[in-house]
């Protein structure tokens, strides 16, 4: 997977993180079948995408971006739908999270150090 594709997969996985977090809240302790199903499917695909992205993006960066984007989207959606109050301070902190995510992207090398592009990790060859 190219670095660009890994970042696309990572961002899609972060969107799915916001989906599963929202669905978890709507599932009412897994008693609402549709919300529970959305939670399970989104969680699965979010984790798979995160794992795939980590093949080309350093683990710490990938995880921080995944959590940051997912959290910002989850809180942003909650504020837009009225399930959470909005304030200028909250919005400023959300903008800060997004700014930090962009900074991590800009500071990350195109390929993981120590591996050739497209190379399979040693542990996966066994």
C-alpha positions as CSV (number, residue, x, y, z in Angstrom):
1,X,0.0,0.0,0.0
2,X,1.4,3.4,-0.9
3,X,1.7,6.1,1.7
4,X,-1.1,8.1,0.1
5,X,-3.4,5.2,0.1
6,X,-2.5,4.4,3.7
7,X,-3.5,7.9,4.8
8,X,-6.8,7.6,2.9
9,X,-7.6,4.3,4.6
10,X,-6.6,5.8,7.9
11,X,-8.9,8.8,7.5
12,X,-11.8,6.5,6.4
13,X,-11.1,4.3,9.4
14,X,-11.3,7.4,11.7
15,X,-14.7,8.3,10.2
16,X,-15.8,4.8,11.0
17,X,-14.6,5.3,14.5
18,X,-16.9,8.2,14.9
19,X,-19.7,6.1,13.4
20,X,-19.2,3.2,15.9
21,X,-18.8,5.6,18.8
22,X,-22.1,7.3,17.9
23,X,-23.8,4.0,17.3
24,X,-22.6,2.7,20.6
25,X,-24.2,5.6,22.4
26,X,-27.5,5.0,20.5
27,X,-27.4,1.3,21.2
28,X,-28.7,1.8,24.8
29,X,-26.4,-1.0,26.2
30,X,-26.8,-3.1,23.0
31,X,-30.6,-3.2,23.4
32,X,-31.3,-1.5,20.1
33,X,-30.5,-4.0,17.3
34,X,-29.9,-1.6,14.4
35,X,-27.6,0.6,16.4
36,X,-25.8,-2.4,17.8
37,X,-25.3,-3.8,14.3
38,X,-24.0,-0.5,13.0
39,X,-21.6,-0.4,15.9
40,X,-20.3,-3.9,15.3
41,X,-19.8,-3.4,11.5
42,X,-18.2,0.0,11.8
43,X,-15.9,-1.1,14.7
44,X,-14.7,-4.1,12.6
45,X,-14.0,-2.1,9.5
46,X,-12.5,0.8,11.5
47,X,-10.0,-1.6,13.2
48,X,-9.2,-3.4,10.0
49,X,-8.5,-0.1,8.3
50,X,-6.3,1.1,11.1
51,X,-4.3,-2.1,11.0
52,X,-3.8,-1.8,7.2
53,X,-2.8,1.8,7.5
54,X,-0.2,0.9,10.1
55,X,1.7,-1.1,7.4
56,X,2.8,2.2,5.9
57,X,2.3,4.8,8.6
58,X,4.2,4.5,12.0
59,X,2.0,3.0,14.7
60,X,2.1,6.0,17.1
61,X,1.2,8.5,14.3
62,X,-1.5,6.3,12.9
63,X,-3.1,5.7,16.2
64,X,-3.0,9.4,17.2
65,X,-4.5,10.5,13.9
66,X,-7.2,7.8,14.1
67,X,-8.2,8.8,17.7
68,X,-7.9,12.5,17.0
69,X,-10.0,12.5,13.9
70,X,-12.5,10.1,15.3
71,X,-12.9,12.1,18.5
72,X,-13.2,15.4,16.7
73,X,-15.9,14.0,14.4
74,X,-17.8,12.3,17.2
75,X,-17.9,15.5,19.3
76,X,-18.6,17.6,16.3
77,X,-21.5,15.4,15.3
78,X,-22.9,15.4,18.9
79,X,-22.7,19.2,18.9
80,X,-24.4,19.5,15.5
81,X,-27.2,17.2,16.5
82,X,-27.7,18.8,19.9
83,X,-26.8,15.8,22.0
84,X,-23.8,17.7,23.4
85,X,-23.6,21.4,24.1
86,X,-21.3,23.6,22.0
87,X,-19.1,26.4,23.2
88,X,-16.4,28.5,21.6
89,X,-13.9,26.8,23.9
90,X,-14.9,23.3,22.8
91,X,-14.8,24.4,19.1
92,X,-11.3,25.9,19.7
93,X,-10.1,22.6,21.2
94,X,-11.6,20.6,18.3
95,X,-9.8,22.9,15.9
96,X,-6.6,22.3,17.9
97,X,-7.0,18.5,17.6
98,X,-7.5,18.8,13.8
99,X,-4.4,21.1,13.6
100,X,-2.4,18.5,15.5
101,X,-3.5,15.8,13.2
102,X,-2.5,17.8,10.2
103,X,0.9,18.5,11.9
104,X,1.4,14.7,12.4
105,X,0.7,14.1,8.7
106,X,3.1,16.8,7.6
107,X,5.8,15.5,10.0
108,X,5.5,11.8,9.0
109,X,7.9,10.4,6.4
110,X,6.3,8.9,3.2
111,X,7.3,5.4,4.2
112,X,7.9,3.7,7.5
113,X,11.6,3.8,8.4
114,X,13.5,0.5,8.1
115,X,11.3,-1.0,5.4
116,X,11.3,-0.8,1.6
117,X,8.0,0.3,0.0
118,X,5.7,-2.6,-0.2
119,X,7.9,-4.9,1.8
120,X,6.2,-7.4,4.1
121,X,7.0,-7.2,7.8
122,X,9.4,-9.9,8.9
123,X,6.8,-11.3,11.5
124,X,4.3,-11.8,8.7
125,X,6.5,-14.0,6.6
126,X,6.4,-16.9,9.1
